[in-house]
Amino acid sequence: MSDRAVPFHCPYCGDQDLRPSEQGPGSWECRACLRAFSLKLLGLVRPPASRGVVGR
């Protein structure tokens, strides 16, 4: 598994014409709407605690 995740769509306009930015790791440029953005993984979320089945 790679350390880098590649976005498939721009979070602003939804276009797929994305290129890595020179701003730094995780930075991307959308050629359609001309916005630059960055992505960062904050961590993993714990699944909700499972509850017992009622009525058995």
Beta strands, then each sheet from edge to edge (+ up, - down):
strand 1: 18-20
strand 2: 27-30
strand 3: 36-38
sheet 1: 1+ 2- 3+
end
